[in-house]
Amino acid sequence: MSEFKEGIKVGIAECYLTDECTEPFRSEMSSIAIVCSEPSDEEELVYIQYESGLIDIVPQDILTII
């Protein structure tokens, strides 16, 4: 069972925030987000919402529960 429950705050790893693939969205990204979907296992991607309202789908290993 995943520890990432819908509605909890998570921190985003700096390596993801500064990755060249995320560069077009960097101005809307933040180091804190809210989990929008509860993954069914430890491998499933997680929907998150940044403080700006931007929705992203990310791997669980870049998230830290706050």
N, C-alpha and C positions, 0 to 999 in steps of 0.2 A: 504494500500500500504506500502511496506517495505521501510525503510530508508537505507537499505544496497544495494547500487548500485554497479554494476560491475566496478572494477577498483579503488575503494576507499580504503584508508588505514584504518585498524582497529587495535585496541589494543586487546590483548588476556588476559583474566582474569588469574591471578596467580594460582587460584585454579585448573584450567584446565591444566596449564603447569606443575604443580607438582602432578597431580593425578597419582595414581599407574598404571592406565590403559594406560597412555601415556608414561610411563617410557622407553619402547624400542625405542621410537622415539625422546626422549628429546634432544639428541645432534643435531637434525635437526630442532627443533622447535625454535621459537623466539617470543618475546612479541609483535611483529608487523607483520602483514600479509596484503595481498591484497585480496579483495573479487573477486572471480572468477565466481560467479553466483548470480543472483538477485532472492531472494526468492519471491514466489507469495503471501505469507501471513506471519503473525507474528509467525507461528508455524514451518514453513519449515526450515530444516537444510540448512546451507550455506557452499558452497565450498570456501575454502580459500587457498592461497599459501603463505607459509612462505618464509623468505628471502633466505633460503637454496634451495628453489625450491620444497620442499615437499608440496604435496596437502593434505588437510584434510577436513573432513566434520564435522561441529560443530553446536551446538545450538546457536541461536541468542543471548541468554541471557549472554553468556560469551564474547561477542564482544562489544567494545566501538569504535565509530567513532572518528578518530583522525582529 
